[in-house]
């Protein structure tokens, strides 16, 4: 069904351009076509949000935006006839939802009243949230959720809508309590940007994917509250008095749950590099743990032994890397083949 929605959206965007062509299809014509992807049906089944990428050859840029279309509009035209076209070259019901900034990979909240997306509007790629009015089909309260120096991607809602997972390429030597890890990564990013030495040294394979160098970083999975819910989350595990006790790392109070917490510390990629497809991590139905793909073999370049790992989400806010790893479990250690793209059964008893 999702492929059908995407096909209809692509057809609506491309039909006008193809129908008006009076010359052989050229590279420039292809670049003028809008690139449609990441379709997401709203929980109430009434809307589809998706990303549309515009290419500007003169500026040498590709800019994504989040678009929306009501589902009662998709496929309602007569067979063989395109939907009524707007001046933008798309059907009149399809429109940009957030016009004043780039936006990509939209994901609905479980209740359909909000969605998250990625944007480079401030501080590189970060996770943003927008409130959605389902009756009017409009957004309000657009704001940035993360400000992580190593940037964010791959955002994913928890089933209860309280937390959001995202991935970031971080320096493994910075692993630690959330506030200390964030400061360490920010410092190393700044040092790298200001360094006059641009040469890179590698002592192992898998140091570059396409034109992007790893620069000694590892992909890690982080969790952050969708709202300012640090106190609410912590109260389920400890009293308000204990939440203000000094951190085990030193002076001061325990860090807020709004600081992203690294759930996959260590000198490993979690998730593994992927060329596309389903995310290699997932929330359990009760939102208490995640399952993800990672390869801990000594020589990754010669190994396909990706395993599935599980780790609790609601750990101590200032838990050390060692404490997180102590609660992490490899559930496919006996399988030497590649295990990936985990999905929980609705009752949470099985993982496919």
Secondary structure, DSSP 8 states (H G I E B T S, - for coil): -HHHHHHHHHHHHHHHHHHT--S---HHHHHHS-EEEEEEE-TTSSEEEEEEEEEETTTTEEEEEEEEEETTTTT-S-TT----B-TTSSBTT-EES-TTS--EEEEE-TTSSEEEEEE-TTTSSEEEEEEEETTTTEEEEEEE----TT--EEEEE-TTSSEEEEEEEEEGGG-SSHHHHHHHHHHHHHHHHH-S------SSS--EETTEE-TTEEEEEEEEESSS-HHHHHHTTS-HHHHTSB-TTSSSB---TTS-EESS-SSS-BS---SSSS-SEEE-TTSSEEEEEE---S-GGG----EEEEEESS--TT--HHHHHHT-EES-TT--S---S--B-TTSS-B-
